[in-house]
Amino acid sequence: MSELKKKPATSELLDWLKLLMVDDLPPEALRATDGKSAIPPLYGALLKNEQDVHLFERLAFLSRARQR
């Protein structure tokens, strides 16, 4: 997403991976290709600031609305 103010770096990726391991999410949760689950679980850990979280949520909402 080029609109993000700050793109995720290695630190955010590692934090996200740790959260996925702690939550014991099945690999299928990350492989989902349908529109409703195309948003990665625990995505907030990948984003650096609240503005980017809101932007991502708006874009995800618009994407879901288009798929209907």
Secondary structure, 3 states (H helix, E strand, C coil): CCCCCCCCCHHHHHHHHHHHHHHCCCCHHHHCCCHHHCCCCCHHHHCCCHHHHHHHHHHHHHHHHHHC
